Amino acid sequence: MAPVQILGKHYGIDGRAVNFFGARGTKSDHGRWSINGFNSDVWVEVAPVSVMDRVRDCIARVAAGDGDKIAQLQLGARQAVVFYLEGELTLKHLEYIVEGPDFVDIPGVNVDGRTLTVRVQAKPEYDVAVADSEGNVL
């Protein structure tokens, strides 16, 4: 079977490697991850570290008062790479990507029982944030 290749302007999947705005990562055969350091061509092998704890904390903090307004999970490029490597984003999700000038929207992502749009931003205000349907950080 040929390796999967999906390429957009701001994202891509090439074999097992994922890319968002120049932040890249891949899973190795022995359960570790490799990421590119400082968005360069230097790859560093790292132990898997989830971003889900930060996502859950952010959702819980907002859900206490404005939970009904949460429509987006906003991630920086590196956090989106980790989100993909840990299996929260899949190839199926990437079929529905909508690209903007400085963001990528991935609709229909289930995050702890909530269906959200994941917005990956080139230069985010926060590495991990939740927002309303208009993109306003909550």
Residue, then its C-alpha position, 0 to 999 in steps of 0.5 A: m500500500a502506498p503511503v498516504q499523502i495529503l498536501g494543503k497550503h498550511y498542512g500536510i500528511d506525507g506517509r506517517a509525518v504530519n505538518f501544520f504551518g511548518a511544525r512537523g512530527t512523526k511516530s517511530d516504530h518503537g513508540r516514540w515521536s520525532i518532531n522538528g525543532f524550531n520549525s527547522d530540518v533538525w528532528v528530535e526524538v521525544a517521548p510521547v507527551s499528550v496535549m489533552d490535559r491542557v485541552r481538558d483544563c481549558i474546557a473545564r475552566v470555561a465550561a463552568g460559566d460559558g460551556d454552551k458557547i464553546a464551539q472551537l478548540q484553538l491550537g498552535a501548530r506544534q500543539a496540533v502536531v501533538f494532537y494528531l500524533e496522540g490520535e485525537l485528529t485522524l486522516k478522516h478529520l483532515e478530509y474536511i479541512v478548510e484553509g484560511p489565510d493564517f489558520v486551518d479549520i478541522p470540523g467535527v472533532n470529538v473532544d471529551g463528548r463535545t463536537l468542536t472545530v479545531r482551529v490551527q493557527a499560524k501565530p496563535e495568541y494562546d497555544v491552547a484555547v477554546a472559543d465561540s463559533e465566531g473564533n472569540v477566545l472564551 
